[in-house]
Amino acid sequence: MSGGHKGNETCDLRAALVFIIGLIAGTGCTIASKALFQVYAVGSDGEVQQFKPPLFQTWVMFVGMAFALPAHFANEWYRRRTATQEELKAIEAEPKVTAQTYALLAVPSVFDLIATCLMVLGLLYTNASIWMLLRGGGIVFVALMKHFVLHDKLVTSMWAGVGIIALGVCFVGSASMIGASSEDSAEGDESTSNAVFGVLITLAGTFVQSVQYVYEEKVMSGDVSAPPWLLIGMEGVTGTLLSTFILYPLVWLLPGDDNGSYEDPINTFTMLSNSPAASALALTFCVLVFILNSFSVLVTYMMSSVWHAILDNFRFHPRCPRRHCCRCPHGLHGLQVH
């Protein structure tokens, strides 16, 4: 995983394998995330509660990505240790990682946090199925930025695909607003406003995420030529620090239904310590996030940011076929999976 972007728009066997592994890991992330929010455990107040802290999984995601940083340094050490004299010369000729490089690689985590906040806010005002389809707009935004910002020209067939996706996103957004306006007049006006707000804020989050993908492609090419694991690791470390020291104190102070806070981290970690199932699922989610992000950035590295956007929208999001598919270990609640 050395520097030097090899991206192209073709998909050979290696690239296809990387895409498929990323797809499997992404599906595993979704399943682990959904399962984690179905667990019940004893909280800090001594009562059994459903485990559903809104920020915790974002924090775990960044922690999982941070493990790519030691993986990068271990890989660099192994490359130098096993390299021949000629290979060592080639390694020495690679662009050096400077303090400015590290600063540039921290930027995508800020995009990631902003995009996550916007899309979670959009989900509050939008039907989940509509929300998932609107995220397909990311492919359109990435394609436009690749063409006009990175000056990586798309062929006619690609533009045709982008046009079809854009048309589909427009239909989905319009259907959401038309469906909301068909309700009774008073409720209909409010529902229409909520639907419009939800669609716009979701598309805004999708746009910011698209900027992140294009930025990642840019820093893995050109003068920076950042290795993929270094990029992921710096995103993870920066995101972990921002989540721990800025977002967590903020959500702890905001009012909510988690012991009076929007999210009480003491309650979150108390529930984790009281539930082996929650701890195991959180660890599984963390490992799968590391695998997913490693292979997602490899998709950008080997092909392009458009393929990264396709992977992000192509992942399987499971739906439980039964209304009550599992039960609280204390026998207190049936767990509904939507």
Phi and psi restraints in degrees (value plus and minus 20) as a CYANA .aco file:
   2 SER   PHI    -103.8   -63.8
   2 SER   PSI     155.0   195.0
   3 GLY   PHI     -95.2   -55.2
   3 GLY   PSI     152.2   192.2
   4 GLY   PHI      83.6   123.6
   4 GLY   PSI      79.5   119.5
   5 HIS   PHI     -90.2   -50.2
   5 HIS   PSI     111.2   151.2
   6 LYS   PHI    -133.0   -93.0
   6 LYS   PSI      -1.0    39.0
   7 GLY   PHI     -83.5   -43.5
   7 GLY   PSI     126.3   166.3
   8 ASN   PHI    -175.6  -135.6
   8 ASN   PSI     155.6   195.6
   9 GLU   PHI    -113.2   -73.2
   9 GLU   PSI     -17.7    22.3
  10 THR   PHI    -111.6   -71.6
  10 THR   PSI     141.0   181.0
  11 CYS   PHI    -148.0  -108.0
  11 CYS   PSI      74.5   114.5
  12 ASP   PHI    -104.3   -64.3
  12 ASP   PSI    -194.9  -154.9
  13 LEU   PHI     -82.6   -42.6
  13 LEU   PSI     -63.7   -23.7
  14 ARG   PHI     -82.9   -42.9
  14 ARG   PSI     -64.6   -24.6
  15 ALA   PHI     -84.6   -44.6
  15 ALA   PSI     -59.8   -19.8
  16 ALA   PHI     -83.3   -43.3
  16 ALA   PSI     -59.7   -19.7
  17 LEU   PHI     -85.0   -45.0
  17 LEU   PSI     -62.6   -22.6
  18 VAL   PHI     -80.9   -40.9
  18 VAL   PSI     -64.0   -24.0
  19 PHE   PHI     -80.5   -40.5
  19 PHE   PSI     -64.7   -24.7
  20 ILE   PHI     -86.0   -46.0
  20 ILE   PSI     -61.4   -21.4
  21 ILE   PHI     -84.0   -44.0
  21 ILE   PSI     -62.1   -22.1
  22 GLY   PHI     -80.9   -40.9
  22 GLY   PSI     -58.8   -18.8
  23 LEU   PHI     -83.9   -43.9
  23 LEU   PSI     -64.4   -24.4
  24 ILE   PHI     -85.1   -45.1
  24 ILE   PSI     -65.3   -25.3
  25 ALA   PHI     -83.4   -43.4
  25 ALA   PSI     -58.7   -18.7
  26 GLY   PHI     -84.7   -44.7
  26 GLY   PSI     -60.4   -20.4
  27 THR   PHI     -84.6   -44.6
  27 THR   PSI     -60.9   -20.9
  28 GLY   PHI     -82.0   -42.0
  28 GLY   PSI     -59.2   -19.2
  29 CYS   PHI     -79.6   -39.6
  29 CYS   PSI     -64.6   -24.6
  30 THR   PHI     -83.4   -43.4
  30 THR   PSI     -63.5   -23.5
  31 ILE   PHI     -85.5   -45.5
  31 ILE   PSI     -65.4   -25.4
  32 ALA   PHI     -83.5   -43.5
  32 ALA   PSI     -60.7   -20.7
  33 SER   PHI     -82.8   -42.8
  33 SER   PSI     -66.9   -26.9
  34 LYS   PHI     -84.6   -44.6
  34 LYS   PSI     -62.7   -22.7
  35 ALA   PHI     -85.1   -45.1
  35 ALA   PSI     -57.9   -17.9
  36 LEU   PHI     -81.9   -41.9
  36 LEU   PSI     -58.4   -18.4
  37 PHE   PHI     -99.2   -59.2
  37 PHE   PSI     -17.0    23.0
  38 GLN   PHI    -123.5   -83.5
  38 GLN   PSI     -18.9    21.1
  39 VAL   PHI    -106.0   -66.0
  39 VAL   PSI     124.5   164.5
  40 TYR   PHI    -133.5   -93.5
  40 TYR   PSI     123.1   163.1
  41 ALA   PHI    -174.2  -134.2
  41 ALA   PSI     144.5   184.5
  42 VAL   PHI     -98.4   -58.4
  42 VAL   PSI     106.7   146.7
  43 GLY   PHI    -111.5   -71.5
  43 GLY   PSI    -191.1  -151.1
  44 SER   PHI     -89.5   -49.5
  44 SER   PSI     -37.3     2.7
  45 ASP   PHI    -110.1   -70.1
  45 ASP   PSI     -16.2    23.8
  46 GLY   PHI      62.9   102.9
  46 GLY   PSI     -18.5    21.5
  47 GLU   PHI    -121.2   -81.2
  47 GLU   PSI     132.8   172.8
  48 VAL   PHI     -97.4   -57.4
  48 VAL   PSI     107.7   147.7
  49 GLN   PHI    -152.8  -112.8
  49 GLN   PSI     137.9   177.9
  50 GLN   PHI     -99.3   -59.3
  50 GLN   PSI     116.9   156.9
  51 PHE   PHI    -100.9   -60.9
  51 PHE   PSI      84.5   124.5
  52 LYS   PHI    -169.2  -129.2
  52 LYS   PSI      28.5    68.5
  53 PRO   PHI     -90.5   -50.5
  53 PRO   PSI     107.5   147.5
  54 PRO   PHI     -89.1   -49.1
  54 PRO   PSI     -51.8   -11.8
  55 LEU   PHI    -113.2   -73.2
  55 LEU   PSI     -40.8    -0.8
  56 PHE   PHI     -77.4   -37.4
  56 PHE   PSI     -64.4   -24.4
  57 GLN   PHI     -88.8   -48.8
  57 GLN   PSI     -51.4   -11.4
  58 THR   PHI     -84.5   -44.5
  58 THR   PSI     -61.8   -21.8
  59 TRP   PHI     -82.3   -42.3
  59 TRP   PSI     -65.5   -25.5
  60 VAL   PHI     -82.7   -42.7
  60 VAL   PSI     -57.6   -17.6
  61 MET   PHI     -78.5   -38.5
  61 MET   PSI     -66.9   -26.9
  62 PHE   PHI     -87.8   -47.8
  62 PHE   PSI     -57.0   -17.0
  63 VAL   PHI     -81.6   -41.6
  63 VAL   PSI     -63.9   -23.9
  64 GLY   PHI     -81.0   -41.0
  64 GLY   PSI     -60.1   -20.1
  65 MET   PHI     -87.3   -47.3
  65 MET   PSI     -52.4   -12.4
  66 ALA   PHI     -82.7   -42.7
  66 ALA   PSI     -46.3    -6.3
  67 PHE   PHI     -85.8   -45.8
  67 PHE   PSI     -34.6     5.4
  68 ALA   PHI     -89.1   -49.1
  68 ALA   PSI     -42.6    -2.6
  69 LEU   PHI     -88.1   -48.1
  69 LEU   PSI     -72.7   -32.7
  70 PRO   PHI     -82.2   -42.2
  70 PRO   PSI     -51.5   -11.5
  71 ALA   PHI     -83.8   -43.8
  71 ALA   PSI     -58.4   -18.4
  72 HIS   PHI     -83.0   -43.0
  72 HIS   PSI     -68.7   -28.7
  73 PHE   PHI     -85.9   -45.9
  73 PHE   PSI     -56.9   -16.9
  74 ALA   PHI     -85.5   -45.5
  74 ALA   PSI     -59.5   -19.5
  75 ASN   PHI     -85.9   -45.9
  75 ASN   PSI     -60.8   -20.8
  76 GLU   PHI     -85.3   -45.3
  76 GLU   PSI     -61.1   -21.1
  77 TRP   PHI     -81.7   -41.7
  77 TRP   PSI     -64.1   -24.1
  78 TYR   PHI     -85.7   -45.7
  78 TYR   PSI     -59.7   -19.7
  79 ARG   PHI     -79.2   -39.2
  79 ARG   PSI     -66.0   -26.0
  80 ARG   PHI     -90.1   -50.1
  80 ARG   PSI     -55.3   -15.3
  81 ARG   PHI     -88.8   -48.8
  81 ARG   PSI     -54.2   -14.2
  82 THR   PHI    -121.1   -81.1
  82 THR   PSI     -20.7    19.3
  83 ALA   PHI     -96.5   -56.5
  83 ALA   PSI     127.3   167.3
  84 THR   PHI     -98.7   -58.7
  84 THR   PSI     155.3   195.3
  85 GLN   PHI     -80.4   -40.4
  85 GLN   PSI     -61.2   -21.2
  86 GLU   PHI     -86.8   -46.8
  86 GLU   PSI     -61.9   -21.9
  87 GLU   PHI     -85.9   -45.9
  87 GLU   PSI     -56.0   -16.0
  88 LEU   PHI     -82.7   -42.7
  88 LEU   PSI     -59.6   -19.6
  89 LYS   PHI     -82.5   -42.5
  89 LYS   PSI     -60.9   -20.9
  90 ALA   PHI     -86.3   -46.3
  90 ALA   PSI     -58.9   -18.9
  91 ILE   PHI     -83.6   -43.6
  91 ILE   PSI     -62.9   -22.9
  92 GLU   PHI     -85.0   -45.0
  92 GLU   PSI     -47.3    -7.3
  93 ALA   PHI     -99.9   -59.9
  93 ALA   PSI     -32.0     8.0
  94 GLU   PHI     -86.8   -46.8
  94 GLU   PSI     132.4   172.4
  95 PRO   PHI     -76.5   -36.5
  95 PRO   PSI     115.6   155.6
  96 LYS   PHI     -97.6   -57.6
  96 LYS   PSI     124.8   164.8
  97 VAL   PHI    -106.8   -66.8
  97 VAL   PSI      93.8   133.8
  98 THR   PHI    -127.6   -87.6
  98 THR   PSI     156.5   196.5
  99 ALA   PHI     -80.9   -40.9
  99 ALA   PSI     -56.0   -16.0
 100 GLN   PHI     -84.5   -44.5
 100 GLN   PSI     -57.4   -17.4
 101 THR   PHI     -81.4   -41.4
 101 THR   PSI     -66.6   -26.6
 102 TYR   PHI     -79.8   -39.8
 102 TYR   PSI     -60.2   -20.2
 103 ALA   PHI     -84.0   -44.0
 103 ALA   PSI     -62.0   -22.0
 104 LEU   PHI     -84.1   -44.1
 104 LEU   PSI     -55.3   -15.3
 105 LEU   PHI     -96.9   -56.9
 105 LEU   PSI     -34.6     5.4
 106 ALA   PHI    -100.4   -60.4
 106 ALA   PSI     -39.3     0.7
 107 VAL   PHI     -81.5   -41.5
 107 VAL   PSI     -62.9   -22.9
 108 PRO   PHI     -78.4   -38.4
 108 PRO   PSI     -48.5    -8.5
 109 SER   PHI     -85.6   -45.6
 109 SER   PSI     -52.9   -12.9
 110 VAL   PHI     -86.6   -46.6
 110 VAL   PSI     -65.1   -25.1
 111 PHE   PHI     -77.3   -37.3
 111 PHE   PSI     -63.1   -23.1
 112 ASP   PHI     -81.4   -41.4
 112 ASP   PSI     -66.1   -26.1
 113 LEU   PHI     -83.7   -43.7
 113 LEU   PSI     -64.3   -24.3
 114 ILE   PHI     -82.9   -42.9
 114 ILE   PSI     -65.0   -25.0
 115 ALA   PHI     -82.3   -42.3
 115 ALA   PSI     -62.6   -22.6
 116 THR   PHI     -82.2   -42.2
 116 THR   PSI     -66.2   -26.2
 117 CYS   PHI     -81.5   -41.5
 117 CYS   PSI     -63.7   -23.7
 118 LEU   PHI     -85.2   -45.2
 118 LEU   PSI     -62.4   -22.4
 119 MET   PHI     -93.9   -53.9
 119 MET   PSI     -53.8   -13.8
 120 VAL   PHI     -85.1   -45.1
 120 VAL   PSI     -61.2   -21.2
 121 LEU   PHI     -82.8   -42.8
 121 LEU   PSI     -61.3   -21.3
 122 GLY   PHI     -82.3   -42.3
 122 GLY   PSI     -56.0   -16.0
 123 LEU   PHI     -85.2   -45.2
 123 LEU   PSI     -48.9    -8.9
 124 LEU   PHI     -86.5   -46.5
 124 LEU   PSI     -44.9    -4.9
 125 TYR   PHI    -132.3   -92.3
 125 TYR   PSI     -15.2    24.8
 126 THR   PHI    -153.0  -113.0
 126 THR   PSI     123.8   163.8
 127 ASN   PHI     -78.4   -38.4
 127 ASN   PSI     119.0   159.0
 128 ALA   PHI     -78.4   -38.4
 128 ALA   PSI     -59.8   -19.8
 129 SER   PHI     -88.4   -48.4
 129 SER   PSI     -58.6   -18.6
 130 ILE   PHI     -84.2   -44.2
 130 ILE   PSI     -63.2   -23.2
 131 TRP   PHI     -78.1   -38.1
 131 TRP   PSI     -63.9   -23.9
 132 MET   PHI     -84.1   -44.1
 132 MET   PSI     -60.5   -20.5
 133 LEU   PHI     -90.1   -50.1
 133 LEU   PSI     -55.3   -15.3
 134 LEU   PHI     -83.6   -43.6
 134 LEU   PSI     -48.7    -8.7
 135 ARG   PHI     -84.8   -44.8
 135 ARG   PSI     -37.1     2.9
 136 GLY   PHI     -82.1   -42.1
 136 GLY   PSI     -38.4     1.6
 137 GLY   PHI     -82.1   -42.1
 137 GLY   PSI     -39.0     1.0
 138 GLY   PHI     -79.4   -39.4
 138 GLY   PSI     -56.2   -16.2
 139 ILE   PHI     -83.4   -43.4
 139 ILE   PSI     -60.0   -20.0
 140 VAL   PHI     -86.5   -46.5
 140 VAL   PSI     -67.2   -27.2
 141 PHE   PHI     -81.9   -41.9
 141 PHE   PSI     -62.6   -22.6
 142 VAL   PHI     -84.6   -44.6
 142 VAL   PSI     -63.5   -23.5
 143 ALA   PHI     -80.9   -40.9
 143 ALA   PSI     -62.7   -22.7
 144 LEU   PHI     -84.6   -44.6
 144 LEU   PSI     -62.4   -22.4
 145 MET   PHI     -89.1   -49.1
 145 MET   PSI     -55.9   -15.9
 146 LYS   PHI     -81.9   -41.9
 146 LYS   PSI     -60.0   -20.0
 147 HIS   PHI     -93.7   -53.7
 147 HIS   PSI     -66.3   -26.3
 148 PHE   PHI    -116.0   -76.0
 148 PHE   PSI     -42.4    -2.4
 149 VAL   PHI    -121.8   -81.8
 149 VAL   PSI     -70.8   -30.8
 150 LEU   PHI    -104.2   -64.2
 150 LEU   PSI     -30.5     9.5
 151 HIS   PHI      38.1    78.1
 151 HIS   PSI      17.4    57.4
 152 ASP   PHI    -121.1   -81.1
 152 ASP   PSI      77.0   117.0
 153 LYS   PHI     -85.8   -45.8
 153 LYS   PSI     116.5   156.5
 154 LEU   PHI    -115.5   -75.5
 154 LEU   PSI     124.9   164.9
 155 VAL   PHI    -100.3   -60.3
 155 VAL   PSI     149.2   189.2
 156 THR   PHI     -78.6   -38.6
 156 THR   PSI     -62.2   -22.2
 157 SER   PHI     -82.8   -42.8
 157 SER   PSI     -55.2   -15.2
 158 MET   PHI     -87.8   -47.8
 158 MET   PSI     -61.6   -21.6
 159 TRP   PHI     -82.4   -42.4
 159 TRP   PSI     -55.8   -15.8
 160 ALA   PHI     -82.7   -42.7
 160 ALA   PSI     -64.7   -24.7
 161 GLY   PHI     -82.9   -42.9
 161 GLY   PSI     -63.7   -23.7
 162 VAL   PHI     -81.9   -41.9
 162 VAL   PSI     -60.9   -20.9
 163 GLY   PHI     -82.8   -42.8
 163 GLY   PSI     -61.7   -21.7
 164 ILE   PHI     -83.5   -43.5
 164 ILE   PSI     -64.0   -24.0
 165 ILE   PHI     -83.5   -43.5
 165 ILE   PSI     -63.6   -23.6
 166 ALA   PHI     -80.7   -40.7
 166 ALA   PSI     -62.2   -22.2
 167 LEU   PHI     -83.1   -43.1
 167 LEU   PSI     -62.2   -22.2
 168 GLY   PHI     -82.0   -42.0
 168 GLY   PSI     -62.8   -22.8
 169 VAL   PHI     -83.6   -43.6
 169 VAL   PSI     -60.6   -20.6
 170 CYS   PHI     -82.0   -42.0
 170 CYS   PSI     -63.4   -23.4
 171 PHE   PHI     -83.1   -43.1
 171 PHE   PSI     -62.8   -22.8
 172 VAL   PHI     -83.6   -43.6
 172 VAL   PSI     -67.0   -27.0
 173 GLY   PHI     -82.2   -42.2
 173 GLY   PSI     -61.6   -21.6
 174 SER   PHI     -85.7   -45.7
 174 SER   PSI     -61.2   -21.2
 175 ALA   PHI     -82.2   -42.2
 175 ALA   PSI     -58.6   -18.6
 176 SER   PHI     -81.8   -41.8
 176 SER   PSI     -64.0   -24.0
 177 MET   PHI     -93.5   -53.5
 177 MET   PSI     -57.8   -17.8
 178 ILE   PHI     -85.8   -45.8
 178 ILE   PSI     -60.9   -20.9
 179 GLY   PHI     -82.6   -42.6
 179 GLY   PSI     -58.6   -18.6
 180 ALA   PHI     -89.7   -49.7
 180 ALA   PSI     -57.1   -17.1
 181 SER   PHI     -93.6   -53.6
 181 SER   PSI     -34.3     5.7
 182 SER   PHI     -99.7   -59.7
 182 SER   PSI     -25.4    14.6
 183 GLU   PHI     -97.1   -57.1
 183 GLU   PSI     157.8   197.8
 184 ASP   PHI     -75.1   -35.1
 184 ASP   PSI     132.4   172.4
 185 SER   PHI     -71.1   -31.1
 185 SER   PSI     -73.8   -33.8
 186 ALA   PHI     -85.5   -45.5
 186 ALA   PSI     -70.7   -30.7
 187 GLU   PHI     -89.4   -49.4
 187 GLU   PSI     -51.9   -11.9
 188 GLY   PHI     -84.3   -44.3
 188 GLY   PSI     -61.0   -21.0
 189 ASP   PHI     -82.9   -42.9
 189 ASP   PSI     -63.8   -23.8
 190 GLU   PHI     -87.3   -47.3
 190 GLU   PSI     -60.9   -20.9
 191 SER   PHI     -84.2   -44.2
 191 SER   PSI     -58.6   -18.6
 192 THR   PHI     -84.2   -44.2
 192 THR   PSI     -64.0   -24.0
 193 SER   PHI     -80.8   -40.8
 193 SER   PSI     -63.7   -23.7
 194 ASN   PHI     -83.6   -43.6
 194 ASN   PSI     -61.0   -21.0
 195 ALA   PHI     -84.7   -44.7
 195 ALA   PSI     -64.2   -24.2
 196 VAL   PHI     -82.1   -42.1
 196 VAL   PSI     -65.7   -25.7
 197 PHE   PHI     -81.5   -41.5
 197 PHE   PSI     -64.5   -24.5
 198 GLY   PHI     -82.2   -42.2
 198 GLY   PSI     -63.5   -23.5
 199 VAL   PHI     -83.9   -43.9
 199 VAL   PSI     -67.4   -27.4
 200 LEU   PHI     -86.2   -46.2
 200 LEU   PSI     -62.0   -22.0
 201 ILE   PHI     -91.9   -51.9
 201 ILE   PSI     -53.1   -13.1
 202 THR   PHI     -87.2   -47.2
 202 THR   PSI     -63.1   -23.1
 203 LEU   PHI     -84.9   -44.9
 203 LEU   PSI     -55.2   -15.2
 204 ALA   PHI     -83.8   -43.8
 204 ALA   PSI     -63.0   -23.0
 205 GLY   PHI     -83.4   -43.4
 205 GLY   PSI     -59.8   -19.8
 206 THR   PHI     -84.2   -44.2
 206 THR   PSI     -58.2   -18.2
 207 PHE   PHI     -84.5   -44.5
 207 PHE   PSI     -65.5   -25.5
 208 VAL   PHI     -82.2   -42.2
 208 VAL   PSI     -60.2   -20.2
 209 GLN   PHI     -84.8   -44.8
 209 GLN   PSI     -55.9   -15.9
 210 SER   PHI     -85.0   -45.0
 210 SER   PSI     -59.5   -19.5
 211 VAL   PHI     -79.4   -39.4
 211 VAL   PSI     -60.7   -20.7
 212 GLN   PHI     -79.2   -39.2
 212 GLN   PSI     -66.4   -26.4
 213 TYR   PHI     -83.4   -43.4
 213 TYR   PSI     -63.5   -23.5
 214 VAL   PHI     -87.5   -47.5
 214 VAL   PSI     -58.9   -18.9
 215 TYR   PHI     -82.2   -42.2
 215 TYR   PSI     -62.4   -22.4
 216 GLU   PHI     -80.4   -40.4
 216 GLU   PSI     -62.0   -22.0
 217 GLU   PHI     -83.7   -43.7
 217 GLU   PSI     -58.9   -18.9
 218 LYS   PHI     -84.3   -44.3
 218 LYS   PSI     -64.0   -24.0
 219 VAL   PHI     -96.8   -56.8
 219 VAL   PSI     -33.8     6.2
 220 MET   PHI    -111.3   -71.3
 220 MET   PSI     -16.4    23.6
 221 SER   PHI    -153.0  -113.0
 221 SER   PSI     159.8   199.8
 222 GLY   PHI      48.1    88.1
 222 GLY   PSI    -160.5  -120.5
 223 ASP   PHI     -94.2   -54.2
 223 ASP   PSI     -50.3   -10.3
 224 VAL   PHI     -97.3   -57.3
 224 VAL   PSI     -71.1   -31.1
 225 SER   PHI      28.9    68.9
 225 SER   PSI      32.5    72.5
 226 ALA   PHI     -94.6   -54.6
 226 ALA   PSI     113.4   153.4
 227 PRO   PHI     -84.1   -44.1
 227 PRO   PSI     125.9   165.9
 228 PRO   PHI     -75.6   -35.6
 228 PRO   PSI     -65.5   -25.5
 229 TRP   PHI     -84.8   -44.8
 229 TRP   PSI     -54.3   -14.3
 230 LEU   PHI     -85.6   -45.6
 230 LEU   PSI     -61.9   -21.9
 231 LEU   PHI     -81.0   -41.0
 231 LEU   PSI     -69.5   -29.5
 232 ILE   PHI     -83.3   -43.3
 232 ILE   PSI     -64.5   -24.5
 233 GLY   PHI     -81.5   -41.5
 233 GLY   PSI     -63.1   -23.1
 234 MET   PHI     -87.3   -47.3
 234 MET   PSI     -57.6   -17.6
 235 GLU   PHI     -80.4   -40.4
 235 GLU   PSI     -64.0   -24.0
 236 GLY   PHI     -85.5   -45.5
 236 GLY   PSI     -66.1   -26.1
 237 VAL   PHI     -83.2   -43.2
 237 VAL   PSI     -66.4   -26.4
 238 THR   PHI     -84.1   -44.1
 238 THR   PSI     -64.8   -24.8
 239 GLY   PHI     -84.1   -44.1
 239 GLY   PSI     -58.1   -18.1
 240 THR   PHI     -83.3   -43.3
 240 THR   PSI     -64.1   -24.1
 241 LEU   PHI     -85.0   -45.0
 241 LEU   PSI     -63.7   -23.7
 242 LEU   PHI     -84.2   -44.2
 242 LEU   PSI     -62.6   -22.6
 243 SER   PHI     -87.1   -47.1
 243 SER   PSI     -61.0   -21.0
 244 THR   PHI     -92.6   -52.6
 244 THR   PSI     -63.9   -23.9
 245 PHE   PHI    -122.8   -82.8
 245 PHE   PSI     -29.8    10.2
 246 ILE   PHI    -139.9   -99.9
 246 ILE   PSI     -76.9   -36.9
 247 LEU   PHI     -90.4   -50.4
 247 LEU   PSI     -64.4   -24.4
 248 TYR   PHI     -82.7   -42.7
 248 TYR   PSI     -67.0   -27.0
 249 PRO   PHI     -79.3   -39.3
 249 PRO   PSI     -55.4   -15.4
 250 LEU   PHI     -85.5   -45.5
 250 LEU   PSI     -69.4   -29.4
 251 VAL   PHI     -91.2   -51.2
 251 VAL   PSI     -43.7    -3.7
 252 TRP   PHI     -89.7   -49.7
 252 TRP   PSI     -55.3   -15.3
 253 LEU   PHI    -100.8   -60.8
 253 LEU   PSI     -49.1    -9.1
 254 LEU   PHI     -88.6   -48.6
 254 LEU   PSI     119.8   159.8
 255 PRO   PHI     -89.8   -49.8
 255 PRO   PSI     127.7   167.7
 256 GLY   PHI    -194.0  -154.0
 256 GLY   PSI    -189.2  -149.2
 257 ASP   PHI    -120.4   -80.4
 257 ASP   PSI      -5.3    34.7
 258 ASP   PHI    -123.7   -83.7
 258 ASP   PSI      64.0   104.0
 259 ASN   PHI      34.9    74.9
 259 ASN   PSI      17.6    57.6
 260 GLY   PHI      68.1   108.1
 260 GLY   PSI     -26.4    13.6
 261 SER   PHI    -133.8   -93.8
 261 SER   PSI     141.4   181.4
 262 TYR   PHI     -83.5   -43.5
 262 TYR   PSI     -60.2   -20.2
 263 GLU   PHI    -170.5  -130.5
 263 GLU   PSI     106.3   146.3
 264 ASP   PHI    -120.2   -80.2
 264 ASP   PSI      85.8   125.8
 265 PRO   PHI     -82.4   -42.4
 265 PRO   PSI     -49.5    -9.5
 266 ILE   PHI     -84.4   -44.4
 266 ILE   PSI     -62.7   -22.7
 267 ASN   PHI     -84.3   -44.3
 267 ASN   PSI     -60.5   -20.5
 268 THR   PHI     -78.7   -38.7
 268 THR   PSI     -69.9   -29.9
 269 PHE   PHI     -96.8   -56.8
 269 PHE   PSI     -43.3    -3.3
 270 THR   PHI     -85.8   -45.8
 270 THR   PSI     -64.5   -24.5
 271 MET   PHI     -84.1   -44.1
 271 MET   PSI     -58.5   -18.5
 272 LEU   PHI     -82.5   -42.5
 272 LEU   PSI     -62.9   -22.9
 273 SER   PHI     -88.8   -48.8
 273 SER   PSI     -44.8    -4.8
 274 ASN   PHI    -112.0   -72.0
 274 ASN   PSI     -24.0    16.0
 275 SER   PHI    -152.5  -112.5
 275 SER   PSI      82.8   122.8
 276 PRO   PHI     -78.6   -38.6
 276 PRO   PSI     -53.3   -13.3
 277 ALA   PHI     -85.5   -45.5
 277 ALA   PSI     -64.6   -24.6
 278 ALA   PHI     -84.6   -44.6
 278 ALA   PSI     -61.2   -21.2
 279 SER   PHI     -83.4   -43.4
 279 SER   PSI     -62.2   -22.2
 280 ALA   PHI     -86.1   -46.1
 280 ALA   PSI     -61.3   -21.3
 281 LEU   PHI     -88.5   -48.5
 281 LEU   PSI     -57.3   -17.3
 282 ALA   PHI     -84.4   -44.4
 282 ALA   PSI     -61.3   -21.3
 283 LEU   PHI     -86.0   -46.0
 283 LEU   PSI     -62.3   -22.3
 284 THR   PHI     -80.5   -40.5
 284 THR   PSI     -65.1   -25.1
 285 PHE   PHI     -80.2   -40.2
 285 PHE   PSI     -62.2   -22.2
 286 CYS   PHI     -81.7   -41.7
 286 CYS   PSI     -65.2   -25.2
 287 VAL   PHI     -85.9   -45.9
 287 VAL   PSI     -64.1   -24.1
 288 LEU   PHI     -85.9   -45.9
 288 LEU   PSI     -53.7   -13.7
 289 VAL   PHI     -83.3   -43.3
 289 VAL   PSI     -61.8   -21.8
 290 PHE   PHI     -80.0   -40.0
 290 PHE   PSI     -65.8   -25.8
 291 ILE   PHI     -85.7   -45.7
 291 ILE   PSI     -66.5   -26.5
 292 LEU   PHI     -78.4   -38.4
 292 LEU   PSI     -69.7   -29.7
 293 ASN   PHI     -89.6   -49.6
 293 ASN   PSI     -53.8   -13.8
 294 SER   PHI     -80.6   -40.6
 294 SER   PSI     -66.9   -26.9
 295 PHE   PHI     -99.5   -59.5
 295 PHE   PSI     -47.9    -7.9
 296 SER   PHI     -84.6   -44.6
 296 SER   PSI     -65.7   -25.7
 297 VAL   PHI     -89.4   -49.4
 297 VAL   PSI     -51.8   -11.8
 298 LEU   PHI     -83.4   -43.4
 298 LEU   PSI     -55.6   -15.6
 299 VAL   PHI     -80.8   -40.8
 299 VAL   PSI     -65.2   -25.2
 300 THR   PHI     -82.5   -42.5
 300 THR   PSI     -62.4   -22.4
 301 TYR   PHI     -85.2   -45.2
 301 TYR   PSI     -62.7   -22.7
 302 MET   PHI    -107.0   -67.0
 302 MET   PSI     -49.1    -9.1
 303 MET   PHI    -141.1  -101.1
 303 MET   PSI    -107.2   -67.2
 304 SER   PHI    -190.5  -150.5
 304 SER   PSI     150.4   190.4
 305 SER   PHI     -87.1   -47.1
 305 SER   PSI     -43.5    -3.5
 306 VAL   PHI     -82.9   -42.9
 306 VAL   PSI     -63.0   -23.0
 307 TRP   PHI     -85.6   -45.6
 307 TRP   PSI     -53.8   -13.8
 308 HIS   PHI     -82.2   -42.2
 308 HIS   PSI     -64.8   -24.8
 309 ALA   PHI     -83.5   -43.5
 309 ALA   PSI     -58.1   -18.1
 310 ILE   PHI     -84.0   -44.0
 310 ILE   PSI     -64.3   -24.3
 311 LEU   PHI     -79.3   -39.3
 311 LEU   PSI     -62.6   -22.6
 312 ASP   PHI     -83.2   -43.2
 312 ASP   PSI     -52.6   -12.6
 313 ASN   PHI    -113.0   -73.0
 313 ASN   PSI     -30.1     9.9
 314 PHE   PHI    -113.5   -73.5
 314 PHE   PSI     -29.6    10.4
 315 ARG   PHI     -85.5   -45.5
 315 ARG   PSI     128.1   168.1
 316 PHE   PHI     -98.5   -58.5
 316 PHE   PSI     108.6   148.6
 317 HIS   PHI    -133.6   -93.6
 317 HIS   PSI      86.4   126.4
 318 PRO   PHI     -91.9   -51.9
 318 PRO   PSI     130.1   170.1
 319 ARG   PHI    -144.6  -104.6
 319 ARG   PSI     114.6   154.6
 320 CYS   PHI     -94.4   -54.4
 320 CYS   PSI     112.1   152.1
 321 PRO   PHI     -96.0   -56.0
 321 PRO   PSI     -32.7     7.3
 322 ARG   PHI    -138.5   -98.5
 322 ARG   PSI     131.7   171.7
 323 ARG   PHI     -86.3   -46.3
 323 ARG   PSI     -66.1   -26.1
 324 HIS   PHI    -136.8   -96.8
 324 HIS   PSI      78.0   118.0
 325 CYS   PHI    -118.5   -78.5
 325 CYS   PSI     -34.3     5.7
 326 CYS   PHI    -174.7  -134.7
 326 CYS   PSI     145.9   185.9
 327 ARG   PHI    -152.4  -112.4
 327 ARG   PSI     133.5   173.5
 328 CYS   PHI     -79.7   -39.7
 328 CYS   PSI     117.1   157.1
 329 PRO   PHI     -80.6   -40.6
 329 PRO   PSI     -39.6     0.4
 330 HIS   PHI    -109.7   -69.7
 330 HIS   PSI     -21.0    19.0
 331 GLY   PHI      50.4    90.4
 331 GLY   PSI       3.3    43.3
 332 LEU   PHI    -116.4   -76.4
 332 LEU   PSI     -49.5    -9.5
 333 HIS   PHI    -161.0  -121.0
 333 HIS   PSI     124.8   164.8
 334 GLY   PHI    -108.1   -68.1
 334 GLY   PSI     119.5   159.5
 335 LEU   PHI    -121.5   -81.5
 335 LEU   PSI      99.5   139.5
 336 GLN   PHI    -111.7   -71.7
 336 GLN   PSI     109.0   149.0
 337 VAL   PHI    -130.3   -90.3
 337 VAL   PSI      99.9   139.9
